[in-house]
Amino acid sequence: MAVRQVADAHPGLGASELADVIAARIGIRPAPSTVQAILAQEAAAAAERERRRQERAALRVPVTTATAIMVAIRKVSRETGLSCAQVAAIAAATYRPEKDL
């Protein structure tokens, strides 16, 4: 945590200079390679979190699409006398994307 805080406070410094700043703050000087490894590991973890966030976002149905689906389900429910759950179940069981047609 100290390495990230120092790196954020001094963005222009290299690993050796960051190690010097850490030594001045806590009295222990980490090896520059350790500082560099910690920053690289944190950057990789941040990239992985962003990748997962983007994957989850891609799976979400846009609100406008979800609203349109619910409006269509309610309309069919009123017209057929089936419950919304029944209409949704039938739609889910019979749905085929256009690319498969």
N, CA, C and O atoms as a DFTB+ gen file, in Angstrom:
404 C
 N C O
     1  1       0.829      -1.192       0.000
     2  2       0.000       0.000       0.000
     3  2       0.870       1.252       0.000
     4  3       0.548       2.222      -0.686
     5  1       1.960       1.248       0.753
     6  2       2.844       2.407       0.813
     7  2       3.449       2.691      -0.560
     8  3       3.606       3.850      -0.942
     9  1       3.781       1.661      -1.283
    10  2       4.379       1.837      -2.610
    11  2       3.398       2.546      -3.531
    12  3       3.779       3.492      -4.221
    13  1       2.149       2.111      -3.557
    14  2       1.141       2.735      -4.415
    15  2       0.914       4.189      -4.008
    16  3       0.805       5.059      -4.871
    17  1       0.842       4.461      -2.713
    18  2       0.617       5.835      -2.243
    19  2       1.763       6.748      -2.663
    20  3       1.530       7.864      -3.128
    21  1       2.994       6.279      -2.503
    22  2       4.154       7.076      -2.894
    23  2       4.170       7.268      -4.405
    24  3       4.439       8.370      -4.882
    25  1       3.889       6.222      -5.158
    26  2       3.881       6.320      -6.614
    27  2       2.805       7.293      -7.090
    28  3       3.029       8.057      -8.030
    29  1       1.638       7.268      -6.445
    30  2       0.570       8.199      -6.817
    31  2       0.945       9.642      -6.475
    32  3       0.601      10.568      -7.210
    33  1       1.656       9.830      -5.348
    34  2       2.055      11.172      -4.927
    35  2       3.206      11.724      -5.774
    36  3       3.360      12.939      -5.894
    37  1       4.009      10.838      -6.360
    38  2       5.167      11.244      -7.157
    39  2       5.164      10.495      -8.499
    40  3       5.978       9.595      -8.706
    41  1       4.258      10.864      -9.403
    42  2       4.103      10.093     -10.641
    43  2       5.306      10.116     -11.575
    44  3       5.435       9.229     -12.419
    45  1       6.186      11.097     -11.451
    46  2       7.314      11.187     -12.372
    47  2       8.551      10.423     -11.941
    48  3       9.531      10.375     -12.684
    49  1       8.531       9.825     -10.756
    50  2       9.721       9.151     -10.243
    51  2       9.803       7.709     -10.722
    52  3       8.793       7.044     -10.949
    53  1      11.045       7.249     -10.868
    54  2      11.285       5.854     -11.214
    55  2      11.319       4.994      -9.961
    56  3      11.132       5.486      -8.848
    57  1      11.558       3.715     -10.155
    58  2      11.537       2.764      -9.042
    59  2      12.586       3.086      -7.984
    60  3      12.300       2.976      -6.792
    61  1      13.782       3.475      -8.384
    62  2      14.850       3.782      -7.424
    63  2      14.503       5.015      -6.588
    64  3      14.689       5.022      -5.371
    65  1      14.001       6.049      -7.249
    66  2      13.616       7.261      -6.521
    67  2      12.441       6.990      -5.587
    68  3      12.400       7.508      -4.470
    69  1      11.491       6.185      -6.039
    70  2      10.362       5.824      -5.178
    71  2      10.848       5.057      -3.958
    72  3      10.342       5.267      -2.855
    73  1      11.825       4.169      -4.140
    74  2      12.388       3.434      -3.007
    75  2      13.025       4.394      -2.008
    76  3      12.930       4.184      -0.799
    77  1      13.680       5.454      -2.509
    78  2      14.273       6.455      -1.623
    79  2      13.205       7.195      -0.826
    80  3      13.376       7.432       0.370
    81  1      12.116       7.558      -1.473
    82  2      11.026       8.261      -0.787
    83  2      10.408       7.357       0.276
    84  3      10.119       7.805       1.386
    85  1      10.208       6.105      -0.058
    86  2       9.656       5.151       0.915
    87  2      10.599       5.025       2.107
    88  3      10.148       4.972       3.251
    89  1      11.898       4.976       1.849
    90  2      12.887       4.883       2.929
    91  2      12.807       6.103       3.841
    92  3      12.914       5.980       5.061
    93  1      12.620       7.273       3.250
    94  2      12.508       8.491       4.058
    95  2      11.245       8.482       4.906
    96  3      11.234       9.027       6.010
    97  1      10.193       7.875       4.406
    98  2       8.918       7.859       5.144
    99  2       8.875       6.801       6.240
   100  3       8.450       7.081       7.361
   101  1       9.316       5.580       5.915
   102  2       9.133       4.497       6.890
   103  2      10.443       3.936       7.437
   104  3      10.435       3.076       8.317
   105  1      11.570       4.426       6.912
   106  2      12.844       3.991       7.458
   107  2      13.402       2.710       6.876
   108  3      14.485       2.280       7.270
   109  1      12.710       2.104       5.971
   110  2      13.175       0.875       5.318
   111  2      13.152       1.117       3.816
   112  3      12.138       1.548       3.266
   113  1      14.278       0.839       3.149
   114  2      14.333       1.061       1.711
   115  2      14.144      -0.263       0.983
   116  3      14.994      -1.151       1.058
   117  1      13.013      -0.387       0.271
   118  2      12.825      -1.599      -0.527
   119  2      13.723      -1.542      -1.758
   120  3      14.119      -0.464      -2.200
   121  1      14.030      -2.681      -2.289
   122  2      14.804      -2.727      -3.528
   123  2      13.970      -2.144      -4.664
   124  3      12.759      -2.362      -4.711
   125  1      14.592      -1.411      -5.571
   126  2      13.840      -0.865      -6.702
   127  2      13.102      -1.942      -7.491
   128  3      12.009      -1.702      -8.004
   129  1      13.700      -3.130      -7.588
   130  2      13.015      -4.209      -8.305
   131  2      11.735      -4.622      -7.582
   132  3      10.756      -5.012      -8.218
   133  1      11.747      -4.534      -6.255
   134  2      10.539      -4.846      -5.474
   135  2       9.465      -3.802      -5.733
   136  3       8.294      -4.129      -5.925
   137  1       9.883      -2.536      -5.734
   138  2       8.932      -1.451      -6.021
   139  2       8.320      -1.654      -7.403
   140  3       7.107      -1.549      -7.580
   141  1       9.174      -1.945      -8.372
   142  2       8.695      -2.150      -9.743
   143  2       7.767      -3.360      -9.828
   144  3       6.756      -3.312     -10.529
   145  1       8.095      -4.432      -9.132
   146  2       7.251      -5.637      -9.160
   147  2       5.888      -5.364      -8.532
   148  3       4.865      -5.819      -9.042
   149  1       5.874      -4.621      -7.426
   150  2       4.606      -4.296      -6.764
   151  2       3.732      -3.460      -7.683
   152  3       2.538      -3.725      -7.816
   153  1       4.315      -2.456      -8.317
   154  2       3.539      -1.595      -9.220
   155  2       3.033      -2.375     -10.434
   156  3       1.909      -2.162     -10.889
   157  1       3.864      -3.274     -10.954
   158  2       3.441      -4.090     -12.101
   159  2       2.312      -5.026     -11.704
   160  3       1.363      -5.213     -12.465
   161  1       2.410      -5.618     -10.514
   162  2       1.364      -6.529     -10.038
   163  2       0.050      -5.787      -9.843
   164  3      -1.012      -6.293     -10.206
   165  1       0.117      -4.585      -9.269
   166  2      -1.095      -3.789      -9.070
   167  2      -1.698      -3.361     -10.405
   168  3      -2.920      -3.335     -10.554
   169  1      -0.849      -3.027     -11.373
   170  2      -1.345      -2.638     -12.693
   171  2      -2.035      -3.820     -13.377
   172  3      -3.072      -3.653     -14.019
   173  1      -1.457      -5.005     -13.237
   174  2      -2.073      -6.201     -13.821
   175  2      -3.410      -6.505     -13.163
   176  3      -4.367      -6.879     -13.841
   177  1      -3.481      -6.346     -11.845
   178  2      -4.740      -6.589     -11.131
   179  2      -5.795      -5.573     -11.553
   180  3      -6.962      -5.924     -11.727
   181  1      -5.391      -4.323     -11.718
   182  2      -6.338      -3.292     -12.161
   183  2      -6.831      -3.582     -13.576
   184  3      -8.012      -3.394     -13.868
   185  1      -5.948      -4.032     -14.447
   186  2      -6.348      -4.372     -15.818
   187  2      -7.328      -5.549     -15.819
   188  3      -8.283      -5.562     -16.595
   189  1      -7.094      -6.527     -14.955
   190  2      -8.001      -7.677     -14.854
   191  2      -9.372      -7.246     -14.334
   192  3     -10.399      -7.710     -14.830
   193  1      -9.392      -6.363     -13.339
   194  2     -10.679      -5.857     -12.829
   195  2     -11.442      -5.127     -13.920
   196  3     -12.656      -5.290     -14.048
   197  1     -10.738      -4.320     -14.708
   198  2     -11.385      -3.583     -15.799
   199  2     -11.905      -4.533     -16.863
   200  3     -13.003      -4.332     -17.382
   201  1     -11.136      -5.571     -17.201
   202  2     -11.578      -6.555     -18.183
   203  2     -12.858      -7.245     -17.722
   204  3     -13.792      -7.423     -18.503
   205  1     -12.893      -7.631     -16.448
   206  2     -14.094      -8.282     -15.909
   207  2     -15.275      -7.331     -15.883
   208  3     -16.406      -7.734     -16.158
   209  1     -15.019      -6.049     -15.548
   210  2     -16.092      -5.059     -15.528
   211  2     -16.680      -4.899     -16.922
   212  3     -17.898      -4.814     -17.079
   213  1     -15.817      -4.857     -17.936
   214  2     -16.293      -4.726     -19.305
   215  2     -17.068      -5.958     -19.757
   216  3     -18.050      -5.838     -20.490
   217  1     -16.636      -7.135     -19.328
   218  2     -17.373      -8.362     -19.660
   219  2     -18.768      -8.325     -19.052
   220  3     -19.748      -8.663     -19.716
   221  1     -18.858      -7.913     -17.785
   222  2     -20.179      -7.834     -17.134
   223  2     -21.049      -6.798     -17.820
   224  3     -22.246      -7.016     -18.006
   225  1     -20.456      -5.668     -18.199
   226  2     -21.222      -4.616     -18.868
   227  2     -21.746      -5.097     -20.213
   228  3     -22.851      -4.733     -20.613
   229  1     -20.968      -5.906     -20.908
   230  2     -21.392      -6.415     -22.216
   231  2     -22.566      -7.376     -22.081
   232  3     -23.356      -7.520     -23.014
   233  1     -22.688      -8.028     -20.946
   234  2     -23.772      -8.983     -20.749
   235  2     -25.079      -8.319     -20.331
   236  3     -26.149      -8.917     -20.442
   237  1     -24.989      -7.085     -19.852
   238  2     -26.201      -6.394     -19.397
   239  2     -27.077      -6.000     -20.580
   240  3     -26.588      -5.577     -21.627
   241  1     -28.379      -6.150     -20.385
   242  2     -29.335      -5.711     -21.396
   243  2     -29.575      -4.228     -21.162
   244  3     -29.856      -3.833     -20.030
   245  1     -29.474      -3.395     -22.188
   246  2     -29.728      -1.973     -21.997
   247  2     -31.124      -1.740     -21.430
   248  3     -32.056      -2.487     -21.730
   249  1     -31.262      -0.716     -20.622
   250  2     -32.537      -0.435     -19.963
   251  2     -33.650      -0.266     -20.982
   252  3     -34.763      -0.744     -20.762
   253  1     -33.374       0.399     -22.087
   254  2     -34.422       0.606     -23.090
   255  2     -34.871      -0.718     -23.692
   256  3     -36.056      -0.909     -23.963
   257  1     -33.927      -1.633     -23.902
   258  2     -34.281      -2.945     -24.435
   259  2     -35.085      -3.734     -23.411
   260  3     -36.089      -4.356     -23.760
   261  1     -34.656      -3.716     -22.152
   262  2     -35.383      -4.421     -21.098
   263  2     -36.797      -3.871     -20.963
   264  3     -37.749      -4.629     -20.778
   265  1     -36.929      -2.553     -21.056
   266  2     -38.255      -1.932     -20.966
   267  2     -39.132      -2.376     -22.133
   268  3     -40.307      -2.688     -21.942
   269  1     -38.576      -2.405     -23.321
   270  2     -39.337      -2.824     -24.498
   271  2     -39.782      -4.277     -24.368
   272  3     -40.897      -4.625     -24.756
   273  1     -38.920      -5.115     -23.829
   274  2     -39.280      -6.524     -23.630
   275  2     -40.419      -6.646     -22.639
   276  3     -41.365      -7.399     -22.872
   277  1     -40.342      -5.912     -21.532
   278  2     -41.408      -5.987     -20.525
   279  2     -42.733      -5.463     -21.073
   280  3     -43.789      -6.023     -20.775
   281  1     -42.690      -4.398     -21.867
   282  2     -43.913      -3.860     -22.472
   283  2     -44.532      -4.909     -23.395
   284  3     -45.747      -5.104     -23.386
   285  1     -43.698      -5.585     -24.194
   286  2     -44.203      -6.616     -25.103
   287  2     -44.789      -7.790     -24.328
   288  3     -45.831      -8.322     -24.711
   289  1     -44.143      -8.197     -23.255
   290  2     -44.654      -9.307     -22.438
   291  2     -45.993      -8.935     -21.825
   292  3     -46.918      -9.747     -21.828
   293  1     -46.111      -7.729     -21.301
   294  2     -47.392      -7.301     -20.704
   295  2     -48.499      -7.249     -21.753
   296  3     -49.633      -7.644     -21.484
   297  1     -48.168      -6.764     -22.947
   298  2     -49.164      -6.683     -24.020
   299  2     -49.669      -8.080     -24.396
   300  3     -50.875      -8.301     -24.507
   301  1     -48.743      -9.016     -24.589
   302  2     -49.144     -10.381     -24.934
   303  2     -49.925     -11.007     -23.789
   304  3     -50.874     -11.756     -24.022
   305  1     -49.538     -10.711     -22.564
   306  2     -50.244     -11.236     -21.397
   307  2     -51.697     -10.766     -21.384
   308  3     -52.607     -11.558     -21.138
   309  1     -51.911      -9.489     -21.645
   310  2     -53.284      -8.964     -21.684
   311  2     -54.087      -9.580     -22.824
   312  3     -55.267      -9.891     -22.667
   313  1     -53.438      -9.752     -23.970
   314  2     -54.146     -10.274     -25.137
   315  2     -54.481     -11.757     -25.019
   316  3     -55.498     -12.206     -25.548
   317  1     -53.637     -12.518     -24.329
   318  2     -53.839     -13.965     -24.267
   319  2     -54.448     -14.451     -22.969
   320  3     -54.944     -15.577     -22.907
   321  1     -54.424     -13.638     -21.939
   322  2     -54.923     -14.072     -20.642
   323  2     -53.896     -14.876     -19.847
   324  3     -54.186     -15.319     -18.736
   325  1     -52.713     -15.066     -20.397
   326  2     -51.647     -15.749     -19.674
   327  2     -50.972     -14.767     -18.719
   328  3     -51.039     -13.553     -18.912
   329  1     -50.330     -15.298     -17.702
   330  2     -49.585     -14.410     -16.795
   331  2     -48.303     -13.951     -17.489
   332  3     -47.846     -14.567     -18.451
   333  1     -47.739     -12.869     -16.987
   334  2     -46.477     -12.379     -17.550
   335  2     -45.382     -13.437     -17.427
   336  3     -44.553     -13.584     -18.325
   337  1     -45.382     -14.166     -16.323
   338  2     -44.380     -15.216     -16.128
   339  2     -44.539     -16.310     -17.176
   340  3     -43.546     -16.833     -17.683
   341  1     -45.781     -16.658     -17.504
   342  2     -46.014     -17.689     -18.517
   343  2     -45.556     -17.211     -19.896
   344  3     -44.925     -17.958     -20.644
   345  1     -45.877     -15.968     -20.219
   346  2     -45.470     -15.411     -21.510
   347  2     -43.943     -15.359     -21.600
   348  3     -43.365     -15.703     -22.631
   349  1     -43.303     -14.930     -20.525
   350  2     -41.836     -14.847     -20.511
   351  2     -41.219     -16.233     -20.655
   352  3     -40.227     -16.396     -21.367
   353  1     -41.786     -17.222     -19.997
   354  2     -41.268     -18.589     -20.091
   355  2     -41.407     -19.124     -21.516
   356  3     -40.487     -19.754     -22.035
   357  1     -42.545     -18.876     -22.142
   358  2     -42.743     -19.321     -23.526
   359  2     -41.766     -18.615     -24.452
   360  3     -41.169     -19.240     -25.328
   361  1     -41.602     -17.308     -24.257
   362  2     -40.679     -16.545     -25.098
   363  2     -39.249     -17.058     -24.934
   364  3     -38.517     -17.200     -25.913
   365  1     -38.861     -17.331     -23.700
   366  2     -37.491     -17.816     -23.452
   367  2     -37.279     -19.193     -24.063
   368  3     -36.200     -19.489     -24.575
   369  1     -38.300     -20.030     -24.011
   370  2     -38.165     -21.393     -24.534
   371  2     -38.161     -21.425     -26.060
   372  3     -37.595     -22.344     -26.653
   373  1     -38.775     -20.450     -26.696
   374  2     -38.902     -20.478     -28.155
   375  2     -38.034     -19.453     -28.864
   376  3     -38.026     -19.407     -30.094
   377  1     -37.306     -18.632     -28.127
   378  2     -36.491     -17.579     -28.738
   379  2     -35.329     -18.166     -29.510
   380  3     -34.610     -19.038     -29.023
   381  1     -35.157     -17.664     -30.743
   382  2     -33.997     -18.034     -31.550
   383  2     -33.439     -16.744     -32.145
   384  3     -34.148     -16.026     -32.850
   385  1     -32.198     -16.456     -31.870
   386  2     -31.606     -15.232     -32.435
   387  2     -31.679     -15.240     -33.964
   388  3     -31.651     -16.299     -34.591
   389  1     -31.771     -14.075     -34.538
   390  2     -31.892     -13.959     -35.999
   391  2     -30.721     -14.599     -36.718
   392  3     -30.897     -15.136     -37.812
   393  1     -29.529     -14.560     -36.136
   394  2     -28.365     -15.104     -36.834
   395  2     -28.455     -16.606     -37.022
   396  3     -27.781     -17.155     -37.894
   397  1     -29.292     -17.302     -36.205
   398  2     -29.448     -18.742     -36.322
   399  2     -30.521     -19.137     -37.337
   400  3     -30.624     -20.305     -37.711
   401  1     -31.302     -18.182     -37.772
   402  2     -32.396     -18.495     -38.685
   403  2     -31.922     -18.812     -40.071
   404  3     -32.734     -19.095     -40.951
